[in-house]
Each structure stands twice: as C-alpha cells, then as structure tokens.
Amino acid sequence: MKLYNNRKMMPQENILHFPNLKTVLMVEGVLKESDGPISKNELKRRLPSKVMHQTLNIIIDYLEESGKLFKPLKYFSILYNTIRNY
C-alpha cells in the first residue's frame, strides 16, 4: 500500500505517526453518519477528538485504497459493501 499525502508523494520514512485502530474506526464512523459527501475540514470538526492532519491523510488514503471511500474531488463519502462473502 502506498502511503502518500494529497499534494505530493510521501515516503514511509517521513511518516511520524501511524493511526491506531480506534482512530480509523472513529473516522469511519463519522463518515458513515454523515448525510452525504463532506469536506476534510468538516470531517475534522465532526470528530469527537483531535486527529493530526498527517494521520487523517493516512486514514483517508487507506479507506480510499481499500474501496471504502469515494473521493472524486474535494469532497468524499463512504461506500458500503452490501455483498458479504462468508
């Protein structure tokens, strides 16, 4: 998985803090509860606790690469997978 900032490629060595599972689930929960596409600034306002900007970028990139997030331009929204393979 490539980890990068939206503006420029960021090698893995420059990442100061990787998100823990609690933070990823918190961001995903806020996105699921949103009525529609929201901006990154709105997402930051809705989060119950502060998240570093770099950490939030890593989470957004992870969710986008895993197919859970749709980010066409400036706004993004969560995608739901209705087909479950057991």
Secondary structure as UniProt FT lines:
FT   HELIX           12..14
FT   HELIX           21..33
FT   HELIX           40..46
FT   HELIX           53..65
FT   TURN            66..67
FT   STRAND          69..70
FT   STRAND          76..78
//
